[in-house]
């Protein structure tokens, strides 16, 4: 629990504070009864240093000698002292190498010191991790979200057994920050893509042998498009069903929220995605500021509508359906290792705690999240008004809009199978049209600007009828569901977003 579950001491069991294997089996059983599929977070890059594999590797036990990435280091020709093998930095600041006195070598850890990297150039490790996948598939999970794929492999050693140093990026002056150096030798290696193909084969083989629904494979990667798209597979091999599309995070961080930036984020995915594959759209996750804090609360409905109306899978990080914002976490309450490895003056630049505050079920004690005396992180300040109970009771709320969107996706053949057309109509207004022959069209229009505008949607699509019927509106919009509105003079308040239909 150094990195809150991402440092795994036993890949075949449940962390005791979360319950037991029997509890997990009961969860799977009840979820199946409710038609809910449970996906596990698979953490393949590293284990905990408390894992028995690492202990055996430290002791050089037979079969485990090369389970992790070990290196003698290099001698400084000036001082004669032993130093880390390379200048590589870890994600959580500082060197990616740690000296182990018992073994007398350095081990690689691209995350915390307590998270040693597994050695995927060892066939025994590859088979062990496939065994992990098979184990949980047999326990009834519906698939896996694969964590932190870019650093799975590092470049091969040279003929002398050495790794190359990374080059300076000249982007920042903080020598301990990972961004101080390039990552071309420690991320996005071609072997990583092939490993995903092998994992997909494990899932497909399981279905072929045992039947049932196909297991789903989701990949976390912030890699460039040229690399990310390879995870999908190619004409001869299948890869991940969905490499996560973080463009609504990464692209939108590069400038203010605008229709043109939204279009850039969508183009970057759809124009690079291999034919026949499924797109996906992600607003946020546990590593980035909450969507409502990044985009502004006034735009959370517009963004939730957008990811629901675009073709493919929509991915929701808990709290986005409520419009939850970041909580403020003091230095004293900070628990994220990324923040803790900094200092009281700079931790807020690194910490991920604000987006990880407890979910708001109610306005009661601990927001209904826990019956304990306190929660693992302090609650966000607005929990008394932004919570499930309050939004369920409201006439119109972010949560009710979200549920309406889910219901529409489940019932609408237009959203399931229709073609898509989209455009930044102006710098402020973004429009999407989904059309299916014989079923009509659904149109999304959102004003990301700060002022009221009037738009002529026929400039976007001349085939639209003179009026469209309103299906769903954002919080604060004064229009009425079920009524028809002019296509040539559609008025949108600042932050307003609408879903309309032709019939």
C-alpha positions as CSV (number, residue, x, y, z in Angstrom):
1,X,0.0,0.0,0.0
2,X,2.9,2.4,-0.6
3,X,1.2,3.4,-3.8
4,X,-2.3,2.4,-2.8
5,X,-2.6,-1.0,-4.4
6,X,-0.1,-0.5,-7.3
7,X,2.6,-2.2,-5.3
8,X,1.4,-5.8,-5.3
9,X,2.7,-8.3,-2.8
10,X,0.6,-11.2,-4.0
11,X,-0.9,-11.2,-7.5
12,X,-3.2,-14.2,-6.5
13,X,-5.0,-12.8,-3.5
14,X,-7.0,-9.8,-2.2
15,X,-5.5,-7.1,0.0
16,X,-6.8,-8.0,3.5
17,X,-8.1,-4.5,4.3
18,X,-10.4,-4.8,1.2
19,X,-11.7,-8.2,2.2
20,X,-11.0,-11.9,1.3
21,X,-11.2,-14.0,-1.8
22,X,-14.6,-15.2,-0.6
23,X,-15.8,-11.6,-0.4
24,X,-14.5,-11.1,-4.0
25,X,-16.3,-14.2,-5.2
26,X,-19.5,-12.9,-3.6
27,X,-19.0,-9.6,-5.4
28,X,-18.7,-11.4,-8.7
29,X,-21.7,-13.5,-8.1
30,X,-23.9,-10.5,-7.1
31,X,-22.6,-8.4,-10.0
32,X,-23.5,-11.1,-12.5
33,X,-27.0,-11.2,-11.0
34,X,-27.3,-7.5,-11.6
35,X,-25.8,-7.6,-15.1
36,X,-22.7,-5.8,-14.1
37,X,-19.3,-6.9,-15.3
38,X,-16.3,-6.5,-13.0
39,X,-12.9,-5.6,-14.5
40,X,-9.7,-5.9,-12.5
41,X,-6.8,-3.5,-12.5
42,X,-3.8,-5.5,-13.8
43,X,-0.4,-4.0,-12.7
44,X,2.2,-5.8,-14.9
45,X,5.2,-3.5,-14.8
46,X,6.3,-4.1,-11.2
47,X,5.5,-5.8,-8.0
48,X,5.9,-4.8,-4.3
49,X,9.3,-5.3,-2.8
50,X,7.4,-7.4,-0.3
51,X,6.4,-9.9,-3.0
52,X,8.0,-13.3,-2.5
53,X,9.3,-13.2,-6.1
54,X,11.4,-10.2,-5.2
55,X,12.7,-11.7,-2.0
56,X,13.7,-14.8,-3.9
57,X,15.4,-12.7,-6.6
58,X,17.3,-10.8,-4.0
59,X,18.5,-14.1,-2.6
60,X,19.3,-15.3,-6.1
61,X,17.1,-18.4,-5.7
62,X,17.1,-20.7,-8.7
63,X,14.5,-19.6,-11.3
64,X,14.2,-16.1,-9.8
65,X,17.7,-14.7,-10.4
66,X,16.5,-12.6,-13.3
67,X,12.9,-12.0,-12.3
68,X,13.7,-8.3,-11.9
69,X,16.0,-5.8,-13.7
70,X,19.3,-6.0,-11.9
71,X,22.6,-4.3,-12.7
72,X,26.1,-4.0,-11.1
73,X,26.1,-0.3,-11.7
74,X,29.2,1.6,-13.0
75,X,32.3,2.9,-11.4
76,X,33.0,6.6,-11.4
77,X,36.4,7.0,-13.0
78,X,37.1,10.1,-11.0
79,X,36.0,9.0,-7.5
80,X,36.2,5.2,-7.9
81,X,32.7,5.0,-6.3
82,X,29.9,2.8,-7.6
83,X,27.0,4.7,-9.2
84,X,23.6,3.8,-10.7
85,X,23.9,2.2,-14.2
86,X,22.2,5.1,-15.9
87,X,20.8,8.6,-15.3
88,X,17.2,7.4,-15.7
89,X,14.6,9.0,-13.4
90,X,11.5,7.4,-11.9
91,X,8.0,8.8,-12.2
92,X,7.9,9.8,-8.5
93,X,11.1,11.9,-8.7
94,X,14.7,10.9,-8.4
95,X,16.8,8.1,-9.7
96,X,15.1,4.9,-11.1
97,X,17.8,2.7,-9.5
98,X,18.1,1.4,-6.0
99,X,21.1,-0.4,-4.4
100,X,20.3,-3.6,-2.7
101,X,22.9,-4.5,-0.1
102,X,22.0,-8.2,0.2
103,X,22.2,-8.9,-3.5
104,X,25.0,-6.4,-4.1
105,X,23.3,-4.9,-7.2
106,X,21.0,-2.1,-8.3
107,X,17.4,-2.8,-9.2
108,X,15.3,-0.8,-11.6
109,X,12.1,0.9,-10.3
110,X,10.3,3.2,-12.6
111,X,7.9,4.1,-9.9
112,X,8.5,4.1,-6.1
113,X,11.6,2.4,-4.5
114,X,9.2,-0.2,-3.1
115,X,8.0,-1.1,-6.7
116,X,10.8,-3.0,-8.5
117,X,10.3,-3.5,-12.2
118,X,9.7,-7.0,-13.4
119,X,12.0,-8.3,-16.2
120,X,9.9,-9.1,-19.2
121,X,12.9,-10.3,-21.2
122,X,12.7,-13.3,-18.9
123,X,10.3,-15.9,-20.3
124,X,9.5,-17.1,-16.8
125,X,8.1,-13.7,-15.9
126,X,6.0,-13.5,-19.1
127,X,4.5,-16.9,-18.3
128,X,3.9,-16.0,-14.7
129,X,2.0,-12.9,-15.6
130,X,-0.1,-14.9,-18.1
131,X,-0.8,-17.3,-15.2
132,X,-2.1,-14.3,-13.2
133,X,-4.5,-13.4,-16.0
134,X,-5.8,-16.9,-16.3
135,X,-6.3,-17.2,-12.5
136,X,-8.6,-14.1,-12.4
137,X,-10.4,-15.0,-15.5
138,X,-11.3,-18.4,-13.9
139,X,-12.5,-16.4,-10.9
140,X,-15.1,-14.7,-13.2
141,X,-13.7,-11.3,-14.0
142,X,-14.8,-9.8,-17.3
143,X,-11.4,-8.4,-18.3
144,X,-8.5,-6.2,-17.3
145,X,-7.5,-2.5,-17.2
146,X,-3.7,-2.8,-17.8
147,X,-1.8,-0.2,-15.8
148,X,1.2,1.8,-16.9
149,X,2.1,0.1,-20.1
150,X,4.7,2.5,-21.6
151,X,7.6,1.4,-19.2
152,X,6.9,-2.3,-19.4
153,X,10.2,-2.8,-21.4
154,X,13.4,-0.8,-21.4
155,X,15.9,-0.9,-24.3
156,X,18.1,-4.0,-24.5
157,X,21.6,-3.8,-23.0
158,X,24.6,-3.4,-25.3
159,X,27.3,-6.0,-25.9
160,X,29.0,-4.9,-22.7
161,X,25.8,-5.3,-20.7
162,X,25.3,-1.5,-20.3
163,X,22.2,0.6,-20.7
164,X,22.4,4.1,-22.4
165,X,21.8,7.3,-20.6
166,X,18.8,9.4,-21.5
167,X,19.4,12.9,-23.1
168,X,18.4,16.2,-21.6
169,X,15.0,17.6,-22.7
170,X,16.0,21.2,-21.8
171,X,12.3,21.6,-20.8
172,X,12.8,22.0,-17.1
173,X,15.6,22.6,-14.6
174,X,14.5,20.2,-11.9
175,X,17.1,17.3,-12.2
176,X,14.9,14.9,-10.2
177,X,11.8,15.3,-12.4
178,X,11.2,12.6,-14.9
179,X,10.6,15.3,-17.6
180,X,14.2,16.5,-17.1
181,X,15.3,13.7,-19.4
182,X,13.9,12.0,-22.5
183,X,12.3,8.5,-22.1
184,X,13.1,7.0,-25.4
185,X,15.1,4.1,-23.8
186,X,12.6,3.4,-20.9
187,X,9.2,3.8,-22.6
188,X,7.3,2.7,-25.7
189,X,9.5,-0.2,-26.8
190,X,8.2,-2.4,-29.6
191,X,8.2,-5.5,-27.3
192,X,5.5,-3.8,-25.2
193,X,3.1,-3.9,-28.1
194,X,3.8,-7.6,-28.7
195,X,3.2,-8.4,-25.0
196,X,-0.3,-6.9,-25.3
197,X,-1.0,-9.1,-28.3
198,X,0.1,-12.1,-26.1
199,X,-2.3,-11.0,-23.3
200,X,-5.2,-10.7,-25.8
201,X,-4.5,-14.3,-26.9
202,X,-4.7,-15.4,-23.3
203,X,-8.2,-13.8,-23.0
204,X,-9.3,-15.3,-26.4
205,X,-8.0,-18.7,-25.5
206,X,-10.0,-18.6,-22.2
207,X,-13.2,-17.8,-24.0
208,X,-12.5,-20.6,-26.6
209,X,-11.9,-23.2,-23.9
210,X,-14.5,-22.1,-21.3
211,X,-17.1,-20.2,-23.4
212,X,-19.0,-17.2,-22.1
213,X,-18.4,-13.6,-23.1
214,X,-15.1,-12.4,-24.4
215,X,-12.9,-10.8,-21.8
216,X,-12.1,-7.1,-22.5
217,X,-8.5,-5.7,-22.5
218,X,-8.1,-2.0,-21.7
219,X,-4.6,-0.4,-21.9
220,X,-3.4,2.7,-20.0
221,X,-1.0,4.6,-22.1
222,X,-0.1,8.3,-22.6
223,X,2.1,7.4,-25.6
224,X,2.0,9.3,-28.9
225,X,-0.6,8.2,-31.4
226,X,1.8,6.4,-33.7
227,X,2.6,4.0,-30.7
228,X,-0.8,3.9,-29.0
229,X,-2.6,2.8,-32.1
230,X,-0.4,-0.3,-32.5
231,X,-2.0,-1.7,-29.3
232,X,-5.3,-2.2,-31.2
233,X,-3.5,-4.9,-33.3
234,X,-3.3,-5.3,-37.1
235,X,-4.6,-7.4,-40.0
236,X,-3.0,-10.5,-38.6
237,X,-3.3,-10.2,-34.8
238,X,-5.7,-8.7,-32.3
239,X,-4.5,-6.5,-29.5
240,X,-6.3,-4.5,-26.9
241,X,-10.0,-3.8,-27.4
242,X,-9.5,-0.3,-26.1
243,X,-6.2,1.6,-25.6
244,X,-7.4,4.4,-23.5
245,X,-7.9,7.7,-25.3
246,X,-6.7,10.5,-23.0
247,X,-6.9,13.2,-25.7
248,X,-9.6,15.1,-23.8
249,X,-7.0,15.3,-21.0
250,X,-3.7,15.7,-22.8
251,X,-4.7,17.8,-25.8
252,X,-7.0,20.0,-23.7
253,X,-4.2,20.7,-21.2
254,X,-2.3,22.6,-24.0
255,X,-4.8,25.4,-24.2
256,X,-8.2,26.8,-23.0
257,X,-11.4,24.8,-23.5
258,X,-12.6,25.7,-27.0
259,X,-14.4,24.1,-29.9
260,X,-11.2,24.0,-31.9
261,X,-9.3,22.1,-29.1
262,X,-12.2,19.7,-28.8
263,X,-12.0,19.0,-32.6
264,X,-8.2,18.6,-32.4
265,X,-8.6,16.0,-29.6
266,X,-11.2,14.0,-31.6
267,X,-9.3,14.3,-34.9
268,X,-6.1,13.0,-33.3
269,X,-7.9,9.7,-32.4
270,X,-10.3,9.1,-35.2
271,X,-7.9,10.0,-38.0
272,X,-5.2,7.6,-36.6
273,X,-7.4,4.7,-35.4
274,X,-7.0,1.5,-37.5
275,X,-10.1,0.6,-39.5
276,X,-12.6,-1.7,-37.9
277,X,-11.6,-0.8,-34.3
278,X,-13.6,0.9,-31.6
279,X,-12.9,4.4,-30.4
280,X,-13.2,5.4,-26.7
281,X,-13.4,8.7,-24.9
282,X,-12.0,9.5,-21.4
283,X,-12.6,12.7,-19.5
284,X,-10.6,12.0,-16.4
285,X,-9.0,9.4,-14.1
286,X,-7.3,9.0,-10.8
287,X,-4.0,10.5,-12.0
288,X,-5.4,13.8,-13.4
289,X,-7.4,16.7,-11.9
290,X,-11.1,16.1,-11.9
291,X,-12.9,17.0,-15.2
292,X,-15.1,19.6,-13.6
293,X,-12.1,21.3,-12.1
294,X,-10.2,21.2,-15.4
295,X,-13.0,22.2,-17.8
296,X,-15.1,24.3,-15.3
297,X,-18.2,23.0,-13.6
298,X,-20.3,24.9,-16.1
299,X,-19.0,22.6,-18.8
300,X,-19.2,19.2,-17.2
301,X,-22.6,18.4,-18.7
302,X,-21.3,19.4,-22.2
303,X,-18.3,17.1,-21.8
304,X,-20.4,14.2,-20.4
305,X,-22.8,14.6,-23.4
306,X,-19.9,14.7,-25.8
307,X,-18.3,11.5,-24.8
308,X,-21.7,9.8,-24.8
309,X,-22.7,11.0,-28.3
310,X,-19.4,10.3,-30.1
311,X,-19.0,6.8,-31.6
312,X,-17.4,4.2,-29.4
313,X,-17.1,3.6,-25.7
314,X,-17.4,6.3,-23.1
315,X,-15.3,6.0,-19.9
316,X,-16.4,7.7,-16.7
317,X,-14.2,8.3,-13.6
318,X,-16.3,8.3,-10.5
319,X,-17.6,11.7,-9.6
320,X,-17.8,13.0,-13.2
321,X,-21.5,12.1,-13.2
322,X,-22.1,14.4,-10.2
323,X,-19.8,17.2,-11.3
324,X,-17.4,16.6,-8.4
325,X,-14.4,18.9,-8.2
326,X,-11.0,18.5,-6.7
327,X,-10.6,18.5,-3.0
328,X,-7.9,20.6,-1.3
329,X,-5.4,18.5,0.5
330,X,-2.9,20.0,2.9
331,X,0.8,19.0,3.0
332,X,0.1,17.3,6.3
333,X,-2.8,15.2,4.8
334,X,-0.9,14.3,1.6
335,X,-0.5,10.6,1.0
336,X,0.3,10.2,-2.7
337,X,4.0,9.2,-3.0
338,X,4.4,11.6,-6.0
339,X,3.5,14.5,-3.7
340,X,5.3,13.1,-0.6
341,X,8.5,12.8,-2.6
342,X,8.3,16.6,-3.1
343,X,8.1,19.2,-0.3
344,X,5.6,21.5,1.4
345,X,6.2,24.3,-1.1
346,X,5.9,22.2,-4.3
347,X,3.8,19.1,-3.5
348,X,0.6,20.5,-5.1
349,X,2.3,20.4,-8.5
350,X,2.8,16.7,-8.2
351,X,0.2,15.2,-5.9
352,X,-2.8,13.2,-7.2
353,X,-4.7,13.3,-4.0
354,X,-7.2,16.1,-4.9
355,X,-8.8,13.9,-7.6
356,X,-8.9,10.9,-5.3
357,X,-11.0,12.3,-2.5
358,X,-13.9,10.0,-1.4
359,X,-17.1,9.7,-3.5
360,X,-20.0,11.8,-2.3
361,X,-23.1,9.6,-1.6
362,X,-24.9,12.0,0.7
363,X,-24.5,15.2,2.8
364,X,-24.2,13.1,5.9
365,X,-21.1,12.0,7.9
366,X,-18.2,11.3,5.7
367,X,-20.4,12.0,2.7
368,X,-21.9,8.5,3.2
369,X,-18.6,7.0,2.0
370,X,-17.5,5.5,5.4
371,X,-18.8,4.8,8.8
372,X,-15.4,5.3,10.3
373,X,-14.2,8.3,12.3
374,X,-12.4,9.8,9.2
375,X,-11.9,9.0,5.6
376,X,-8.5,8.1,4.0
377,X,-8.4,11.5,2.4
378,X,-10.4,14.6,3.5
379,X,-13.7,15.2,1.7
380,X,-14.0,17.9,-1.0
381,X,-15.5,21.0,0.5
382,X,-18.7,20.9,-1.6
383,X,-19.8,17.4,-0.6
384,X,-23.0,18.7,1.2
385,X,-24.5,19.9,-2.1
386,X,-22.7,17.8,-4.7
387,X,-23.7,14.3,-3.8
388,X,-25.9,11.4,-5.1
389,X,-28.8,12.0,-2.7
390,X,-29.1,15.7,-3.4
391,X,-28.8,15.3,-7.1
392,X,-31.4,12.4,-7.2
393,X,-33.8,14.7,-5.3
394,X,-33.2,17.7,-7.6
395,X,-35.6,18.3,-10.5
396,X,-32.6,18.7,-12.9
397,X,-29.0,17.8,-12.0
398,X,-25.7,16.6,-13.5
399,X,-26.5,13.0,-12.3
400,X,-30.0,13.0,-13.9
401,X,-28.5,14.3,-17.1
402,X,-25.9,11.5,-17.0
403,X,-28.5,8.8,-16.4
404,X,-30.6,10.2,-19.3
405,X,-27.5,9.9,-21.5
406,X,-26.8,6.3,-20.5
407,X,-30.5,5.4,-21.2
408,X,-30.3,7.1,-24.6
409,X,-27.1,5.2,-25.6
410,X,-28.8,1.9,-24.6
411,X,-32.0,2.6,-26.6
412,X,-30.8,4.6,-29.6
413,X,-29.7,2.7,-32.7
414,X,-28.5,6.1,-34.0
415,X,-25.9,6.4,-31.3
416,X,-25.0,2.7,-31.5
417,X,-24.6,2.3,-35.2
418,X,-24.9,5.7,-36.9
419,X,-22.4,7.6,-38.9
420,X,-20.7,10.7,-37.3
421,X,-20.0,14.2,-38.5
422,X,-18.5,16.9,-36.3
423,X,-17.0,20.3,-36.5
424,X,-15.9,23.3,-34.5
425,X,-18.7,25.5,-35.9
426,X,-17.1,28.6,-34.3
427,X,-14.3,28.9,-31.8
428,X,-16.9,28.6,-29.1
429,X,-19.5,26.2,-30.5
430,X,-18.9,22.5,-31.2
431,X,-21.5,20.4,-33.1
432,X,-21.8,16.7,-33.6
433,X,-24.3,14.9,-35.8
434,X,-25.0,11.1,-35.6
435,X,-27.2,9.7,-38.4
436,X,-28.6,6.3,-39.2
437,X,-30.7,5.7,-42.4
438,X,-34.3,5.1,-41.5
439,X,-33.8,6.2,-37.9
440,X,-33.0,9.9,-38.2
441,X,-30.3,12.0,-36.6
442,X,-29.2,13.2,-33.2
443,X,-27.4,16.5,-32.9
444,X,-25.2,17.8,-30.2
445,X,-24.5,21.5,-29.8
446,X,-22.4,23.1,-27.0
447,X,-21.2,26.6,-26.3
448,X,-17.8,26.5,-24.7
449,X,-17.6,30.3,-24.8
450,X,-18.3,32.9,-22.1
451,X,-21.2,34.7,-23.8
452,X,-24.5,33.9,-25.3
453,X,-24.5,33.1,-29.1
454,X,-26.9,32.4,-31.9
455,X,-25.9,29.8,-34.5
456,X,-27.2,28.6,-37.8
457,X,-26.7,24.8,-37.8
458,X,-27.5,24.6,-41.5
459,X,-24.1,26.1,-42.1
460,X,-22.8,22.9,-40.4
461,X,-25.2,20.6,-42.3
462,X,-27.6,21.7,-45.0
463,X,-29.7,18.5,-44.8
464,X,-31.0,19.3,-41.3
465,X,-34.7,20.1,-41.0
466,X,-35.9,23.6,-40.0
467,X,-36.4,22.5,-36.3
468,X,-35.1,19.9,-34.0
469,X,-36.7,18.4,-30.9
470,X,-34.8,18.8,-27.6
471,X,-33.9,15.5,-25.9
472,X,-31.5,16.5,-23.1
473,X,-30.2,19.9,-21.8
474,X,-27.4,20.9,-19.5
475,X,-28.0,22.2,-16.0
476,X,-29.1,25.8,-16.1
477,X,-30.4,25.7,-19.7
478,X,-33.8,27.4,-19.9
479,X,-35.2,25.3,-22.8
480,X,-37.7,22.5,-22.4
481,X,-37.3,18.9,-23.3
482,X,-39.7,17.7,-26.0
483,X,-40.1,21.1,-27.6
484,X,-38.8,22.0,-31.0
485,X,-36.2,24.7,-31.7
486,X,-35.1,26.5,-34.8
487,X,-32.0,25.1,-36.5
488,X,-31.2,28.4,-38.3
489,X,-31.4,30.5,-35.1
490,X,-30.4,28.3,-32.2
491,X,-29.5,30.3,-29.2
492,X,-27.0,28.9,-26.7
493,X,-26.1,30.5,-23.4
494,X,-22.6,30.4,-22.1
495,X,-21.8,26.8,-21.1
496,X,-25.1,25.5,-22.5
497,X,-25.2,22.1,-24.2
498,X,-28.0,20.4,-25.9
499,X,-28.9,17.0,-27.5
500,X,-31.6,17.3,-30.2
501,X,-33.3,14.9,-32.6
502,X,-34.9,15.0,-36.0
503,X,-37.8,12.9,-34.9
